[in-house]
Amino acid sequence: MSDETSLNAIKLATELTIAWLSNQNNRIVADDVPAFLRSMHATVTELAGGSTTTPDPVEDAEAITFTPAVTVRKSLGSKDHIISMIDGKPYRTLRRHLSTHGLTPEEYRERYNLKADYPMVAESYSAQRREMAMKIGLGKQGRAAKASRKPKAG
């Protein structure tokens, strides 16, 4: 690879890294930036046709750690919303937010070491939905049908 092509790969990798880091939704620890820049450079060089040694995918998977935007206690601090550990923004329900990031609730809980009963819906929103369901009679028809099927004694 010529010096000019090598310089362009370094410059391009640096610009891509800067662009990625300037996105406010990407959170990375300062110690991880050099490793990210190296992997970006290797990718750019590989795409340019140069030969590089590809890093072991197992090592990359172990190296990726996700730093939560807030603590678990703070994420559940309000009854009106749950604060996402991905971007630190409040949501009444996390399911749609997680799907935009390609995660399921189970993967989200695993990524941030949360308990299996960590809620995906804010407490007040859940109560509001419960009240609405009771008001329109959801669930009562099933109980009424069971009661009418009971054999009468006599």
N, C-alpha and C positions, 0 to 999 in steps of 0.2 A: 504494500500500500504506500502510495507516495505521501510526502510530507504535507502537501496541500490537502489531499483527501483526508488524512489523519486529523489535520487542523480543523477541517470542516466538520468532521464527526464529533470532535470535542466541542466545538462551538455549538453545533446543533443539539448535542446532548445537554449542554449547559443551559441553553435557551429553553429546551423542553422541561428540564428540571425546575427552572425558575418559574415557568408558566404553571407547572403543576403545583408548586409550593405556594404560589400567590393565590390559588383558589382557596377561599375561606372555608370550604367544606372539607378540605383535606387536612387532616391533623397528623403530624409526624413529629417525633422527638428529634431534636437537633443532632443527636448522635447517629441517627439513621440516615441522615442526608448524604454522607459520602458513599455509603453502600448503595443508596438509590441512584446516585449519579453514576457510579460504576456500572450498575446494571443497565442504566439508560444508555451509557456509552457503548456497552457490549451489544445491546440491541440495535442501536443505530449503525454500528460497524458491521454487524451481521447482515442487516438489511441492505447496506451499501455494497455487500459482496465480499467483504473482508472476512477472514477466518479468525474467530476468537473461540476460546474455550467457553462452552456454555456452563453456567453454574448449575449445580445439582438442584433439581426442583424440591427435593426433600429439605435441603438446607434453607432454601428460600421460604418454604412454608413455615419452618420453625422460626425463621428470623422475623416474620411478620407478626407483630403484636399490635393490637388495637388499643389505643389509649382512649378511654371514655371521656366525653366532653364534660360530664358532670359526675358526681358521686351517685351511688344508688339511693342514698338517703335524700339527696337533693332532687333526683328525678321523680321521686314519689312524694315530695314535700307538699304538694297542693292537691286538694280533692277535685279541682276543676280541670287539671291537665296532667299529663305525664311528660316529662322533659326527656327528649331523645338523647341517648348516649352517643349517637353518631354525630349530630350537629348542634346539640344543646338548645334546640328550639322546642317550645311546648306544643303538644298535640292532644286532642281528646281521645283519639284512638291511634295506635301505632301501626296497625296492619298495612294500610295503604302506603304510609311513609316507608315502611320496611320493604315493601314490594318494589318501590322505586329504586331501592338500593340493592335489589336482587336477593333479599333475605327473607326467610320465613321466621316466625316468632321463635321457633326452636333454635335456629341458627343464631339469631340475635342473642338469645339467652346464653347460648354456648360461647359466643364470641366475647361476651363481657362477664362470663362466669356468674350468671344470675341463677336464682333458684327456679325450679320448675313452675312455681306458683306466682312468679313475677307477672303483674297484670299488664295487659295490652290495651286496656280501656280505662279511662279516668273514672274514679269512683262516682262523681256526680253525674257523669254521662250515663253510666251503667244504671244508676238509680232512676234517672229520667226515662230511659228506655224501658225499665221494668214497670214503672208507673203507667206508661203509655200502653204496654202490652196488657196489663191488668185492666185498664180502662176499656179496651176494646174486647176484652173477654178471652184473650188467648190462654189456652190451658184449661179453661173451665169446661169446655165441651167434652174433653176426654174424661174428666171426672164424673160429669153428669151421665155420660154414656155407660160408664162402669157401674154407677149407682143404679141405673134403670135395669141393668142386666142381672142384678142380684136376685136370686130366687126368693120368693115371698114365702114366709113360714105360714103354714096353716092349712 
